[in-house]
Structures are given as structure tokens and as C-alpha cells.
Amino acid sequence: MRMGKVGYAQCVEEYVTAANVETRKDCRLFLVYIPRSKSVRKVPHLLMLSTKKMKEMEKIDGSTIVKEQKWNLETYTEDDAKQLGDYKIPWILFRDGYENGRRLYDKFNGRTCHQCRQKTLGLRTQCSRCKGSTGMLCGDCLYIRYGENIIEANENGKSWICPVCRGICNCSKCRNKKGLPPIPCIYSKALRNGYKSVAHYLIKTHIVSISGEGETTKKV
């Protein structure tokens, strides 16, 4: 494959297309640096590549342009499952902090949600333990990601503890600190599998218990 005017970006795209990955067992997540132009700095991109294609891509140029990102194994305990929240009344999505179907962004009066990082108008939670910005979540994120109603959480303000303080936060920043990859919003998948939120799905499908002999067994 000639590099010439084609550039790294198209070469990488062609290699990804040519990978024809049938299963994900032989695939890993790689951090690929693709210089878009001479005036733009190298921007990292996450791509799903097979191990075989990764080795081929290293041969495109003298220098290696693919760096494997190694993640920790995602596991949770029974104690983590006990930290999951619940709701009595379902929360109506995309209403609070919206007008005519659009989010109300306000850099002066808005408050940033720890989960989605959006500074908008609307309700926010307040953690009774940290009492800081990490305990601020919007109603939609609290419901979709953790299966809790923000109105009920605020009514129990003196005892409500945020997901960060409970150790179950699944935002990209907190997951990165734990050595875990960022995840897209898999809310629809969680509902299809009978779980009320992303957190319920992640934790209950990755619980590891310690047996009497000290071995670990995974419950799915």
C-alpha cells in the first residue's frame, strides 16, 4: 500500500475495513494516533482491531503507529451490588432541563453534571458525604446510569450518597482511574436483559465471589 498522498488516516481506515472481524475474541481495543494534517497535532482514536491486523499496521511505516491500551479486568463484589440504588416512581426522561426538545445550556446559571459533563439548567443531586461537584448528577443520568429518581434522591438529601462515594460510578473519568475502558450508554441493552440501569447491568453481570478455597467464581 502506497502512503503518498493517501496518508495515515485512509490507510488505517482501509486496514480496519479489511479486517473483516467475525468475532471479538481475537480483537483488542487500540489507541491509534492519526495525524490528520501537518498543522494538526496527532489525535488519539480508539479502534477495534484484530491482533493480526495490528501487526500488519506496524509494518506500514518504520515507526509504530499503534499502541495497545491494556485495561484491567472488570469485576465487582456483592458489596458493590448492595450499593445499587432503586426508585419508587419512574423518572420521565428528556423533560427536566429541556425546552421544545432541546437541552437548556447556561454557562452562568447551569450546573455541570458529573456523568455527562453538561452545564445545563434543571435538577441536580447533592451528596451528603462529599458535598461537592462529584455528587452533582442530572435527573436523566441518575436514572439511566444508576436507576434512581432524582426527586426521591433529593427528598432523602441528608442520607443520599452519590455513586462516586459509593464506588460504583461508571463515568469515563472514574472508570479510567480504575483502569477500565470507557463505555457507551448501553441503557437499551440493559433494559432488554432485564436490568433497570447501566450500573445494574455492569455490576450484576460481573460479580465475582470468593469461594471457601480462596478461588473466585464469576456469576453471570
ABEGO torsion letter per residue (X at the ends): XBAEAAEAAAAAAAAAAAAGBABAAABBBBBBBBBABAABBBBBBBBBBBAAAAAAAAAABABBABBBBBBBBBBBBAAAAAABBBBABBBBBGABGBBGGBBBBBAAABBBBAAAGBBBBEBBBBBAAAGBAAABBBAAAAAAAAGBBAAAAAAAAAABBBAAAAGABABAAAAAAAGBBBBBBAAAAAAAAGBABAAAAAAAAABBBBBAAGBBBBBX
